[in-house]
Structures are given as structure tokens and as C-alpha cells.
Amino acid sequence: MEGTIAVFIPIIMFLIIGLISVTAIYYRSRERQMLIDKGLSAEDMKKFFEQKRDPFWLLKVGIICIFFGIGLGIGLMSGAEETREVVTPTSIFIFTGIGFVIANLYGNKLRRNYELEKKAGN
């Protein structure tokens, strides 16, 4: 029984990844089609998609991954074996949450500075 379940795990994983990819492509296409239906010109659509991009998204992901790793490390280095199964997930959630907050605050600060420099340059 366990062997059968083990075979389906990678199959289901790839199906879910494919489903998420197809859904993202579909909704991006729908969004662009709706903009075309509204009568936006090519320049207006370009401005719309430029406003939507976050130039600091990789920095945010990096901060979150660092805090996830810190939480994982602290959880695995915690005391006794009996408490480790409780402390590890808790520390992962706590430190990942802290990472999200810090990434958001730092990203907003960088975005404000970026927009001020962009306005000063114009």
C-alpha cells in the first residue's frame, strides 16, 4: 500500500505544478484580453503593466527565505528530541512571518525611494 502511494506523490506534484502554470497563463491572457476590450492603446497597456511590476520582488523573496532558514535552523537545534517536533514548525512559522513583515517594510521603503528618484529624474 505504501509503495502505491509513493508512486502517486510525484505524479500529483507535477499535475499540480502544471495546473498552477496553466491557470496563471490563462488569467494573464484574460487580463490582457479585458484591457483590449476596454479599448486601451498599446502605450496605455505598457504603462499599466509597468506599474504592476515590483522591482524589488527578488529582494523580498530572499529576505523571506533567509528568515525561513533561520526558523528551520533554530527549530532543529532546539533542545530535546520530544520538543523538536513542536518547536521546529512553530519557529518556521514565526520567523517566516517576521521575514514577510520585514520584507514588506523594507520593500515599501525602497519603492518610495525609487519613486522619488524617478520623479526627480524627470
Secondary structure as the mmCIF struct_conf table of DSSP 4:
data_model
#
loop_
_struct_conf.conf_type_id
_struct_conf.id
_struct_conf.beg_label_comp_id
_struct_conf.beg_label_asym_id
_struct_conf.beg_label_seq_id
_struct_conf.end_label_comp_id
_struct_conf.end_label_asym_id
_struct_conf.end_label_seq_id
HELX_RH_AL_P HELX_RH_AL_P1 GLU A 2 ASP A 37
TURN_TY1_P TURN_TY1_P1 LYS A 38 GLY A 39
HELX_RH_AL_P HELX_RH_AL_P2 ALA A 42 LYS A 52
TURN_TY1_P TURN_TY1_P2 PRO A 55 PHE A 56
HELX_RH_AL_P HELX_RH_AL_P3 TRP A 57 LEU A 76
TURN_TY1_P TURN_TY1_P3 MET A 77 MET A 77
BEND BEND1 SER A 78 GLY A 79
HELX_RH_AL_P HELX_RH_AL_P4 GLU A 81 GLY A 121
#
